[in-house]
Amino acid sequence: MKPVSELLKQRDGVLWHVRPEDSVYAALEQLARHEVGALLVMDGSRLVGIFSERDYTRKVALQGRSSKDTTVAEIMTSNVITVTPSTRTRACMSLMSGKRIRHLPVVDGDTVLGMISIRDLMDLIIAEH
């Protein structure tokens, strides 16, 4: 299987992200606008978390909180699991399965290069077969 850097080459280089102080409602609007299931949470150029549909459903919707009154920082996943551009896609699949996650930010040192999803990996597998 390929390194993650090969998957990122197929992208336009845009990093869909929100800020920790943004409302959950604004983050949901971004998810819908970009048709993605998760966004990077960036404080300037620093990755501080991930905001996902799962965060919303478990930490806002099911708890009766207001998405307009709750900030992304209050519910984001802050313990972010990342990979490097050289990480092989098979290792990413194993990591996602083992940790029960669907998105992996790709970082090179302190620089965020992008994010891959389980869908990206499935598309790769299908294309290779």
ZAFIDREN-778399 format. One record per residue (C-alpha): residue number from 1; z, y, x. Coordinates in steps of 0.5 Angstrom, whole numbers, plus 500, padded with zeros to 3 digits. Layout:
<sites>
SITE    nr     w     v     u
SITE   NUM     Z     Y     X
...
</sites>
This chain:
<sites>
SITE    nr     w     v     u
SITE     1   500   500   500
SITE     2   499   507   502
SITE     3   504   512   505
SITE     4   506   518   499
SITE     5   502   523   503
SITE     6   496   520   501
SITE     7   498   521   493
SITE     8   499   528   495
SITE     9   492   529   497
SITE    10   490   528   490
SITE    11   494   534   488
SITE    12   493   541   487
SITE    13   499   543   491
SITE    14   503   546   485
SITE    15   510   545   485
SITE    16   512   545   478
SITE    17   519   548   478
SITE    18   525   551   475
SITE    19   531   555   477
SITE    20   538   553   476
SITE    21   540   559   472
SITE    22   534   558   467
SITE    23   536   556   460
SITE    24   534   549   459
SITE    25   530   551   453
SITE    26   525   555   458
SITE    27   525   548   462
SITE    28   523   544   456
SITE    29   518   549   455
SITE    30   515   548   462
SITE    31   515   540   461
SITE    32   511   541   455
SITE    33   506   546   458
SITE    34   505   542   464
SITE    35   505   535   460
SITE    36   510   532   465
SITE    37   517   529   465
SITE    38   521   532   470
SITE    39   521   539   474
SITE    40   524   540   481
SITE    41   530   545   481
SITE    42   529   550   486
SITE    43   534   555   489
SITE    44   529   560   493
SITE    45   525   554   497
SITE    46   531   550   497
SITE    47   531   543   493
SITE    48   538   543   489
SITE    49   536   538   483
SITE    50   531   535   478
SITE    51   531   537   471
SITE    52   528   531   467
SITE    53   527   529   459
SITE    54   533   524   461
SITE    55   538   530   463
SITE    56   536   533   456
SITE    57   537   528   452
SITE    58   543   525   455
SITE    59   547   532   456
SITE    60   544   536   451
SITE    61   541   533   445
SITE    62   546   527   444
SITE    63   552   532   446
SITE    64   550   537   441
SITE    65   549   543   446
SITE    66   545   548   445
SITE    67   538   548   450
SITE    68   538   556   449
SITE    69   545   557   451
SITE    70   546   551   457
SITE    71   543   553   464
SITE    72   539   548   468
SITE    73   545   548   473
SITE    74   549   545   468
SITE    75   546   539   466
SITE    76   541   537   472
SITE    77   541   531   477
SITE    78   544   534   483
SITE    79   544   528   487
SITE    80   537   528   489
SITE    81   534   522   492
SITE    82   528   524   496
SITE    83   522   521   500
SITE    84   518   523   506
SITE    85   510   523   506
SITE    86   510   517   511
SITE    87   514   513   506
SITE    88   510   507   503
SITE    89   508   507   496
SITE    90   511   500   495
SITE    91   518   502   498
SITE    92   518   508   493
SITE    93   517   503   487
SITE    94   523   499   490
SITE    95   527   505   490
SITE    96   525   507   483
SITE    97   526   500   480
SITE    98   533   500   484
SITE    99   536   507   482
SITE   100   533   507   475
SITE   101   529   513   476
SITE   102   522   515   475
SITE   103   521   521   479
SITE   104   521   522   487
SITE   105   521   529   491
SITE   106   517   528   497
SITE   107   520   533   503
SITE   108   519   534   510
SITE   109   525   536   513
SITE   110   527   542   508
SITE   111   520   543   506
SITE   112   519   540   499
SITE   113   511   538   499
SITE   114   511   535   492
SITE   115   514   530   487
SITE   116   511   523   485
SITE   117   512   519   479
SITE   118   512   512   477
SITE   119   506   514   473
SITE   120   503   516   480
SITE   121   505   509   483
SITE   122   502   505   477
SITE   123   495   509   477
SITE   124   495   507   484
SITE   125   496   500   483
SITE   126   491   500   477
SITE   127   486   503   482
SITE   128   487   498   488
SITE   129   486   493   483
</sites>
